[in-house]
Amino acid sequence: MHSFNKSIGHIPVLISDFRKLFPKISGIWVDGTFGFGGYSKYLLEAGAEKLIVIDVDPDVKQHINNLQAKWPSKIDFHISNFIKIKNILKNLEIKHIDGVLLDIGVSSMQLDKSLRGFSFRNDGPLDMRMSRNGPTASDFINHAEENLIAEVIYKYGEESKSKIIAKRIVESRKKSKIDTTYKLSNIIEGISGIKNGAKKHPATKSFQAIRIAINNELNNLVFGLYCAYDVLKVGGYFAIITFHSLEDRVVKRFFNQVSKTNDQLSELKKFGGVSTPFFQKINKKPIIASEKEIKINPRSRSAKLRVVKKLSNNALLLDLKKLGLPQVSDSLRAFQCG
């Protein structure tokens, strides 16, 4: 997540920790989630020979201009999803790259713009599309079956009140269309209210779930993990930042299945992984934000940075069931945007 503080400017989450791991950058890197461009800027300043910049959100175009002006021959920019990286590199006639960086999830640029409809804190159209294409969150909320809404909120939001929330949504939409963030937020608030001292707003989990569902975020994440392995050269690095437990669980289990460790009982054996490691963990435990960073940027509180180094070019075949990816009804596909 890329955060922006008016007093100090652009703050890429965990950037100081990333700098410590990579004080110098060489070769060709991919920033698969450009956002405000803070990581791309550092990769170029630290010596990247070439940078492939990707973001599914067309709104990031306004932030690429300064970098392209300063490094016109080093940046290749694409409005696309990272899962298309193999085709992008093929078109550029690049076979393998030296590093991949992914900052997973919604960005502050999206959360803070009410017209994007990601946040219950700002009233706006109930949109939530990262790509601005395809069905919106409003389409899902107003047309999906009650059981599907409950399933999404439970499996992608881990919300225990998912069934009653889905029921209230369906009851409310019969009276009038639920087409703004405040309308949806008020429905959820009406179930349990806002308790004094509560750390999270009651709509937090539901909004997260709906966003993940319509943007197909978790399936794209898994595909992205495979893509990163495929495009990296042996010795290349893969750095990924996650922000909530569902994402991090998938990434953690993926790396546990495919990584070399120094433990007597290796992660490969504990998690039923393959016998030959594909990656080596650079940090055994995820890097988290310092208290200082959290104070400056509260949204960094849940961030986790994991970094691995590629060891092999062998075919990567894993048991996806062990990744803990929630299985949701196929009917959700009709409400997922491009």
SEPALO-226916 format. One record per residue (C-alpha): residue in three letters; y, x, z. Coordinates in nm, 2 decimals. Each point is the difference from the previous one (the first is absolute). Example, Ala and Ser with C-alpha at 12.3 -4.5 7.8 and 13.67 -1.06 7.14 Angstrom:
SEPALO-226916
{"ALA" {-0.45 1.23 0.78}}
{"SER" {0.34 0.14 -0.07}}
end
This chain:
SEPALO-226916
{"MET" {0.00 0.00 0.00}}
{"HIS" {0.34 0.12 -0.10}}
{"SER" {0.27 -0.09 0.25}}
{"PHE" {0.38 0.01 -0.03}}
{"ASN" {0.24 0.04 0.28}}
{"LYS" {0.37 -0.04 -0.10}}
{"SER" {0.12 0.27 0.24}}
{"ILE" {-0.24 0.28 -0.12}}
{"GLY" {-0.13 -0.12 -0.33}}
{"HIS" {-0.34 0.01 -0.14}}
{"ILE" {-0.29 0.07 0.24}}
{"PRO" {-0.34 0.04 -0.15}}
{"VAL" {-0.26 -0.07 0.28}}
{"LEU" {-0.18 0.31 0.13}}
{"ILE" {0.18 0.23 -0.25}}
{"SER" {0.06 0.27 0.26}}
{"ASP" {-0.38 0.02 0.07}}
{"PHE" {-0.07 0.00 -0.37}}
{"ARG" {0.24 0.30 -0.04}}
{"LYS" {-0.19 0.19 0.26}}
{"LEU" {-0.32 -0.05 -0.18}}
{"PHE" {0.15 0.08 -0.34}}
{"PRO" {0.29 0.24 0.04}}
{"LYS" {-0.05 0.09 -0.37}}
{"ILE" {-0.12 -0.22 -0.28}}
{"SER" {-0.15 0.13 -0.32}}
{"GLY" {-0.14 -0.15 -0.32}}
{"ILE" {0.01 -0.36 -0.11}}
{"TRP" {0.02 -0.28 0.27}}
{"VAL" {0.00 -0.38 -0.01}}
{"ASP" {0.22 -0.21 0.22}}
{"GLY" {-0.18 -0.33 -0.04}}
{"THR" {0.23 -0.21 0.21}}
{"PHE" {0.36 0.12 -0.08}}
{"GLY" {0.21 -0.25 0.21}}
{"PHE" {0.33 0.16 0.09}}
{"GLY" {-0.13 0.34 -0.14}}
{"GLY" {0.02 0.21 0.31}}
{"TYR" {-0.34 0.15 -0.04}}
{"SER" {0.05 0.06 -0.37}}
{"LYS" {0.33 0.18 0.08}}
{"TYR" {-0.18 0.23 0.25}}
{"LEU" {-0.29 0.07 -0.24}}
{"LEU" {0.25 0.12 -0.26}}
{"GLU" {0.21 0.20 0.24}}
{"ALA" {-0.32 0.17 0.14}}
{"GLY" {-0.10 0.12 -0.35}}
{"ALA" {-0.20 -0.26 -0.18}}
{"GLU" {-0.04 0.11 -0.37}}
{"LYS" {-0.01 -0.36 -0.11}}
{"LEU" {0.00 -0.34 0.18}}
{"ILE" {-0.15 -0.32 -0.13}}
{"VAL" {0.18 -0.28 0.17}}
{"ILE" {-0.15 -0.35 0.02}}
{"ASP" {0.10 -0.32 0.17}}
{"VAL" {-0.10 -0.36 -0.07}}
{"ASP" {0.34 -0.13 0.11}}
{"PRO" {0.26 0.00 -0.29}}
{"ASP" {0.29 0.01 0.26}}
{"VAL" {-0.07 0.37 0.07}}
{"LYS" {0.16 0.09 -0.34}}
{"GLN" {0.34 0.02 0.17}}
{"HIS" {-0.12 0.28 0.23}}
{"ILE" {-0.16 0.22 -0.27}}
{"ASN" {0.32 0.08 -0.19}}
{"ASN" {0.13 0.27 0.24}}
{"LEU" {-0.33 0.18 0.00}}
{"GLN" {-0.03 -0.01 -0.38}}
{"ALA" {0.35 0.13 -0.04}}
{"LYS" {-0.08 0.30 0.22}}
{"TRP" {-0.35 0.06 -0.13}}
{"PRO" {0.00 -0.15 -0.35}}
{"SER" {-0.30 0.20 -0.13}}
{"LYS" {-0.22 -0.03 0.31}}
{"ILE" {-0.02 -0.38 0.06}}
{"ASP" {-0.21 -0.25 -0.19}}
{"PHE" {0.07 -0.35 0.13}}
{"HIS" {-0.21 -0.31 -0.04}}
{"ILE" {0.03 -0.36 0.12}}
{"SER" {-0.36 -0.06 0.06}}
{"ASN" {-0.27 -0.02 0.27}}
{"PHE" {-0.16 0.32 0.12}}
{"ILE" {-0.34 -0.13 -0.11}}
{"LYS" {0.11 0.06 -0.36}}
{"ILE" {0.05 0.38 0.07}}
{"LYS" {-0.29 0.11 -0.22}}
{"ASN" {0.14 -0.18 -0.30}}
{"ILE" {0.35 0.14 0.07}}
{"LEU" {-0.13 0.36 0.03}}
{"LYS" {-0.21 -0.05 -0.32}}
{"ASN" {0.31 -0.10 -0.19}}
{"LEU" {0.18 0.30 0.13}}
{"GLU" {-0.30 0.22 -0.10}}
{"ILE" {-0.04 0.12 0.36}}
{"LYS" {-0.36 0.03 0.12}}
{"HIS" {0.03 0.09 0.37}}
{"ILE" {0.28 0.02 0.25}}
{"ASP" {0.07 0.21 0.31}}
{"GLY" {0.10 -0.27 0.25}}
{"VAL" {0.03 -0.38 0.06}}
{"LEU" {0.22 -0.17 0.25}}
{"LEU" {-0.03 -0.38 0.08}}
{"ASP" {0.22 -0.19 0.24}}
{"ILE" {-0.19 -0.32 0.03}}
{"GLY" {0.13 -0.35 0.07}}
{"VAL" {0.34 -0.17 -0.02}}
{"SER" {0.32 0.21 0.00}}
{"SER" {0.32 -0.05 0.20}}
{"MET" {0.17 -0.06 -0.34}}
{"GLN" {-0.22 -0.31 -0.04}}
{"LEU" {0.01 -0.11 0.36}}
{"ASP" {0.38 0.02 0.03}}
{"LYS" {0.08 -0.20 -0.31}}
{"SER" {-0.01 -0.37 0.08}}
{"LEU" {-0.04 -0.09 -0.37}}
{"ARG" {-0.33 0.18 -0.01}}
{"GLY" {-0.14 -0.24 0.26}}
{"PHE" {-0.21 0.25 0.20}}
{"SER" {0.15 -0.04 0.34}}
{"PHE" {0.02 -0.30 0.24}}
{"ARG" {0.31 0.16 0.15}}
{"ASN" {0.22 -0.07 -0.30}}
{"ASP" {0.00 -0.34 -0.18}}
{"GLY" {-0.08 0.02 -0.37}}
{"PRO" {-0.24 -0.13 -0.27}}
{"LEU" {-0.36 0.02 0.10}}
{"ASP" {-0.09 0.27 -0.26}}
{"MET" {-0.17 0.32 0.14}}
{"ARG" {-0.09 0.14 -0.35}}
{"MET" {0.03 0.37 0.00}}
{"SER" {-0.02 0.01 -0.38}}
{"ARG" {0.22 -0.31 -0.05}}
{"ASN" {-0.26 -0.14 -0.24}}
{"GLY" {-0.25 -0.28 0.04}}
{"PRO" {-0.06 -0.26 0.28}}
{"THR" {0.22 0.01 0.30}}
{"ALA" {-0.07 -0.05 0.37}}
{"SER" {0.15 -0.35 -0.04}}
{"ASP" {-0.26 -0.08 -0.27}}
{"PHE" {-0.28 0.11 0.24}}
{"ILE" {0.14 -0.19 0.30}}
{"ASN" {0.07 -0.32 -0.20}}
{"HIS" {-0.31 -0.02 -0.22}}
{"ALA" {-0.29 0.19 0.17}}
{"GLU" {-0.27 -0.20 0.18}}
{"GLU" {0.03 -0.01 0.38}}
{"ASN" {-0.32 0.19 0.05}}
{"LEU" {0.12 0.29 -0.23}}
{"ILE" {0.33 0.02 0.19}}
{"ALA" {-0.18 0.02 0.33}}
{"GLU" {-0.24 0.26 -0.14}}
{"VAL" {0.28 0.22 -0.12}}
{"ILE" {0.20 -0.02 0.32}}
{"TYR" {-0.30 0.07 0.21}}
{"LYS" {-0.16 0.28 -0.21}}
{"TYR" {0.32 0.18 -0.12}}
{"GLY" {0.22 -0.08 0.30}}
{"GLU" {-0.27 0.00 0.28}}
{"GLU" {0.18 -0.31 0.12}}
{"SER" {-0.21 -0.20 0.26}}
{"LYS" {0.20 -0.32 -0.07}}
{"SER" {-0.06 0.01 -0.37}}
{"LYS" {-0.16 -0.34 -0.03}}
{"ILE" {0.27 -0.19 0.19}}
{"ILE" {0.27 0.19 -0.20}}
{"ALA" {-0.17 -0.09 -0.33}}
{"LYS" {-0.03 -0.37 0.11}}
{"ARG" {0.37 -0.02 0.09}}
{"ILE" {0.10 0.17 -0.33}}
{"VAL" {-0.20 -0.26 -0.20}}
{"GLU" {0.14 -0.29 0.21}}
{"SER" {0.36 0.13 -0.05}}
{"ARG" {-0.03 0.06 -0.37}}
{"LYS" {-0.10 -0.37 -0.05}}
{"LYS" {0.35 -0.09 0.13}}
{"SER" {0.20 0.27 -0.18}}
{"LYS" {-0.06 0.32 -0.19}}
{"ILE" {-0.02 0.32 0.21}}
{"ASP" {0.21 0.22 -0.22}}
{"THR" {0.20 0.23 0.24}}
{"THR" {-0.09 0.25 0.26}}
{"TYR" {0.17 -0.19 0.28}}
{"LYS" {-0.19 -0.32 -0.08}}
{"LEU" {-0.34 0.18 0.03}}
{"SER" {0.11 0.20 0.30}}
{"ASN" {0.12 -0.32 0.18}}
{"ILE" {-0.34 -0.17 -0.06}}
{"ILE" {-0.18 0.29 0.16}}
{"GLU" {0.26 0.03 0.29}}
{"GLY" {-0.06 -0.37 0.07}}
{"ILE" {-0.36 0.07 0.09}}
{"SER" {0.04 0.24 0.28}}
{"GLY" {0.37 0.06 0.02}}
{"ILE" {0.17 0.34 0.07}}
{"LYS" {-0.09 0.13 0.34}}
{"ASN" {0.24 0.21 0.21}}
{"GLY" {-0.09 0.36 -0.01}}
{"ALA" {-0.24 -0.04 -0.29}}
{"LYS" {-0.02 0.32 -0.21}}
{"LYS" {-0.08 -0.19 -0.33}}
{"HIS" {0.15 -0.31 -0.15}}
{"PRO" {-0.27 -0.27 -0.03}}
{"ALA" {0.03 0.00 -0.38}}
{"THR" {-0.06 0.38 -0.04}}
{"LYS" {-0.37 -0.01 -0.06}}
{"SER" {0.01 -0.30 -0.24}}
{"PHE" {0.28 0.15 -0.21}}
{"GLN" {-0.19 0.33 -0.01}}
{"ALA" {-0.32 -0.18 -0.11}}
{"ILE" {0.17 -0.20 -0.28}}
{"ARG" {0.17 0.31 -0.13}}
{"ILE" {-0.32 0.20 -0.01}}
{"ALA" {-0.19 -0.29 -0.16}}
{"ILE" {0.24 -0.08 -0.29}}
{"ASN" {0.06 0.37 -0.08}}
{"ASN" {-0.38 0.08 0.02}}
{"GLU" {0.10 0.30 0.22}}
{"LEU" {-0.33 0.09 0.17}}
{"ASN" {-0.21 -0.01 -0.32}}
{"ASN" {0.27 0.21 -0.17}}
{"LEU" {-0.01 0.24 0.29}}
{"VAL" {-0.37 0.05 -0.04}}
{"PHE" {0.03 0.05 -0.38}}
{"GLY" {0.29 0.23 0.07}}
{"LEU" {-0.21 0.22 0.23}}
{"TYR" {-0.25 0.04 -0.28}}
{"CYS" {0.27 0.07 -0.26}}
{"ALA" {0.15 0.27 0.22}}
{"TYR" {-0.33 0.18 0.02}}
{"ASP" {-0.06 -0.03 -0.38}}
{"VAL" {0.34 0.14 -0.10}}
{"LEU" {0.02 0.29 0.25}}
{"LYS" {-0.12 0.34 -0.09}}
{"VAL" {-0.23 0.18 0.24}}
{"GLY" {0.23 0.15 0.27}}
{"GLY" {0.25 -0.28 -0.05}}
{"TYR" {0.15 -0.20 0.29}}
{"PHE" {0.01 -0.37 0.07}}
{"ALA" {0.25 -0.13 0.26}}
{"ILE" {0.01 -0.36 0.10}}
{"ILE" {0.21 -0.20 0.24}}
{"THR" {-0.11 -0.33 0.14}}
{"PHE" {0.18 -0.25 0.22}}
{"HIS" {-0.25 -0.26 0.13}}
{"SER" {-0.35 -0.01 0.14}}
{"LEU" {-0.17 -0.15 -0.31}}
{"GLU" {0.14 0.27 -0.23}}
{"ASP" {-0.07 0.28 0.24}}
{"ARG" {-0.35 -0.12 0.07}}
{"VAL" {-0.09 0.01 -0.37}}
{"VAL" {0.16 0.35 -0.05}}
{"LYS" {-0.16 0.14 0.32}}
{"ARG" {-0.35 -0.12 -0.09}}
{"PHE" {0.04 0.12 -0.36}}
{"PHE" {0.09 0.35 0.11}}
{"ASN" {-0.27 0.00 0.27}}
{"GLN" {-0.26 -0.07 -0.27}}
{"VAL" {0.11 0.27 -0.24}}
{"SER" {0.15 0.28 0.22}}
{"LYS" {-0.13 0.32 0.13}}
{"THR" {0.05 0.06 0.38}}
{"ASN" {-0.09 0.27 0.25}}
{"ASP" {-0.17 -0.25 0.24}}
{"GLN" {-0.36 0.06 0.09}}
{"LEU" {-0.08 -0.35 -0.11}}
{"SER" {0.21 -0.02 -0.31}}
{"GLU" {0.20 -0.31 -0.10}}
{"LEU" {-0.21 -0.01 -0.32}}
{"LYS" {-0.31 -0.07 0.20}}
{"LYS" {0.16 -0.22 0.26}}
{"PHE" {0.14 -0.24 -0.26}}
{"GLY" {-0.29 0.02 -0.24}}
{"GLY" {0.19 0.19 -0.26}}
{"VAL" {-0.11 0.22 -0.28}}
{"SER" {-0.16 0.34 0.07}}
{"THR" {0.26 0.21 -0.19}}
{"PRO" {0.36 -0.03 0.12}}
{"PHE" {0.26 -0.09 -0.25}}
{"PHE" {0.30 0.06 0.22}}
{"GLN" {0.09 0.22 0.30}}
{"LYS" {0.22 -0.15 0.27}}
{"ILE" {0.32 0.19 0.05}}
{"ASN" {0.09 -0.19 0.32}}
{"LYS" {-0.31 -0.13 0.19}}
{"LYS" {0.22 -0.27 0.17}}
{"PRO" {0.27 -0.19 -0.18}}
{"ILE" {0.36 0.13 0.05}}
{"ILE" {0.22 -0.26 0.17}}
{"ALA" {0.37 -0.02 0.04}}
{"SER" {0.17 0.18 0.29}}
{"GLU" {0.20 -0.19 0.26}}
{"LYS" {0.31 0.15 -0.15}}
{"GLU" {-0.08 -0.14 -0.35}}
{"ILE" {-0.10 -0.34 0.14}}
{"LYS" {0.34 -0.02 0.18}}
{"ILE" {0.18 0.07 -0.33}}
{"ASN" {-0.24 -0.22 -0.21}}
{"PRO" {-0.20 -0.26 0.20}}
{"ARG" {-0.20 -0.08 -0.30}}
{"SER" {-0.17 0.34 0.01}}
{"ARG" {-0.18 -0.10 0.33}}
{"SER" {-0.31 -0.12 -0.18}}
{"ALA" {0.00 0.27 -0.28}}
{"LYS" {-0.30 0.23 -0.03}}
{"LEU" {-0.02 0.30 -0.24}}
{"ARG" {-0.34 0.13 -0.11}}
{"VAL" {-0.04 0.30 -0.23}}
{"VAL" {-0.32 0.13 -0.17}}
{"LYS" {-0.08 0.28 -0.25}}
{"LYS" {-0.23 -0.06 -0.29}}
{"LEU" {-0.32 0.21 0.00}}
{"SER" {-0.22 -0.14 -0.28}}
{"ASN" {0.00 -0.15 -0.34}}
{"ASN" {-0.33 -0.19 0.05}}
{"ALA" {-0.01 -0.37 -0.07}}
{"LEU" {0.13 -0.20 0.29}}
{"LEU" {-0.23 -0.28 0.09}}
{"LEU" {0.04 -0.17 0.34}}
{"ASP" {-0.12 -0.30 0.19}}
{"LEU" {0.31 -0.21 -0.01}}
{"LYS" {-0.14 -0.23 0.27}}
{"LYS" {0.06 0.28 0.25}}
{"LEU" {0.37 0.00 -0.07}}
{"GLY" {0.06 -0.32 0.19}}
{"LEU" {0.17 -0.17 -0.29}}
{"PRO" {0.04 -0.37 0.08}}
{"GLN" {-0.18 -0.23 -0.25}}
{"VAL" {0.21 -0.30 -0.11}}
{"SER" {-0.09 -0.29 -0.22}}
{"ASP" {0.02 0.06 -0.37}}
{"SER" {0.25 -0.30 -0.03}}
{"LEU" {0.27 0.24 0.14}}
{"ARG" {0.01 0.17 -0.34}}
{"ALA" {0.20 -0.29 -0.15}}
{"PHE" {0.29 0.08 0.24}}
{"GLN" {0.01 0.38 -0.04}}
{"CYS" {0.29 0.15 -0.19}}
{"GLY" {-0.01 0.30 -0.24}}
end
